[in-house]
Amino acid sequence: MCLNDSPFDGEPLSIDSTEDHHIPGDLSHLTTYHTPKYRRLFCTTCSAHMFMVSDEATKDGKSAWTAMWGVDTTDGIWTISRHIYVGDTLDGGLADHFRTLQGKGLPRFEGSSAESSSRNELPIGWKAVKGRVNPETLPLYCNCGGVKLYLTRAQNVNPDEYWLVPGKEPGEPIQFLAEHCLCTSCRRCSGNQIQTWIYVPNENIFDALTNAPIDLDNLDKRPKALKQYVSSEGVRRESCGTCGAAVFWSREMKDGERPHMSVAAGLIDQDATGGARAEAWIAWDPKLTYGEDNGNRLARRAFRVSGERETEMTHEVEQIVLHKMPRASLRGELRAAYIGKVRVKLHLN
């Protein structure tokens, strides 16, 4: 549900580049996905999104690059200034949960940064569709359409299943719990500061292309477009191999647990549900998960609540340089950061 990116001058350079000698960075470990307006580059191994490129020439005739900043040491380099394309969500999406930063309200614009003006701001609580839309199933799909899913309603809740939320009144449907995760592993496997997951029993997740229940251990019942990455012992992440969209997070079940997994909330079909938060189906947990594991203080402050947990994660790294960050506030300093299997060294002027 969240994408954080920041523009930089030129193209990624090798770590061996100097001010006077620029060596192009090796992007061979990245997969390119083309959309009508952009090229998106993500790690071929773990699907961490690294760069987005607009081929519409800038004033100097070069392509416009932005870097995803789901990294550790961005404090003092980048900040969050606004929400854009809030109108696409139909209900405010993540912007309703991420309202302020350091005591200041974050503007919420209907469209792009270029269209940002007070006339295009959307208020907190804005919804394009009045009332709750409650489809019989909850559809989800990735950008390229290679992965299409739908969820069915859970029919019962066990006392220890906190991730299933009974209706407040008799006869109201059970909802799935969703949480915003800031753990190191999710950041490095997505390229963004915030990864949002929905907890769903396996029995309620279906492949919309076959109408068969999802079984990640069965080659015949796995969506063919899925690509798996083992991010730590016993933990598997599934993403679309074509567009790089995060799809599932799963772990080994404990004895007696009902099999369940996490589904990426960013896949929700907002048109079918009346909004990206699909509130007729999903109960949103106000707690932040693994907030103290986040290396960026800005992201932690935005969701400063109790109940945070910690985890640790390490990754192998390779090296690339970003040269001349035009909007950085620091000058003449170097900052190193890590995303998935790629090390990004920011060279600031």
Order of alpha helices (4+ residues) and beta strands (2+ residues): beta-beta-beta-beta-beta-beta-beta-beta-beta-beta-beta-alpha-beta-beta-beta-beta-beta-beta-beta-alpha-beta-alpha-beta-beta-beta
